[in-house]
């Protein structure tokens, strides 16, 4: 299991619970799984949603920077993200 994914999940789940008036703390079993079903099942769904994300095919480099590096135009990257079915935060 990816520890960064677990950390992101726990931050989200805690925030979600706290917004609804629950002061939430996690309990884990010796094998690292969550001890209670709500967070266990929510984490399974969280993992599945991350694994189901489609890869994004970025365009080839569109210009060369003054330092000689290859770069992508922002609008081309945003278009590639939208083409994969994702949203871009403002």
N, C-alpha and C positions, 0 to 999 in steps of 0.2 A: 504494500500500500504506500502511496506517495504521501509523505508527511506534510508537504505543502498543501495538498488537497485536503487532508484532514484538518489542518489549521484553518483554511478558508471556510470549510464546512462548519467548524465549531464557532468561528466568529459569526457566520451568518445565522446559525441555529440559535446561538445565545442572544443575538440581537433580536431575532424574530420572537423568541420567548419573552425577552425583557420588554419589548414593545407592547406585549399583551399582559404585562403585570406579573410575569413569572421570573423569579430570580433563579436561573438555571445553572446547575453544575453537572459535569459529565462524570460518569463512573464507567470504568472499563474492566473487562475480565482479564485474566492472566494472559490470554492469547491476543489481547489488544482490541478485541471487539467491544462495542458498547454494551453495557450491562442491561440497559432498558430497551424495550422494543421500539418506542417512538424514534429515538435517535438512531438506533441500529437500522431501521427501515428507511428513515430519511437519508442516512448516509449511503445506503445501497443505491437509492435513487439519485443522489448527488453524484456518486461515482459513475453510474450509467449515463447520466446526462453529459458528463465531461467526456466520456469515452465515445459517445455518439456524435460528437462534434466533427463536422466535415473539415478536412484540411483545406487551407486557402492557397490557391495557386497565385503567387505574386507575379506581376509582370517583370519582364527583363529590365535591367537598368535602363533608364530613359535619358540620363545625361551624366556628364562628368563634372565633378565639383572643381573649384579652383585648385584644390590640393591634389587633384588627380584621382580621387575616389569615384567609383560608380555610385549613382544614387537613383532613387525612384521618386517620381513626382507624387505628391500627396494625393492628388485626385485619382491617380491610377491605382494607388494602394486602396483607397476608400472604395473605388469601383470594384476591385477584386474581392473585398470583404463583402460588399452587398451582393455580388454575383454568387458567393458561396451561401447566401441566405442569412447572413448575420447583420446586426445593426451596428452602427458606429455611434459612440457617445459624443455629444457636442463638446 
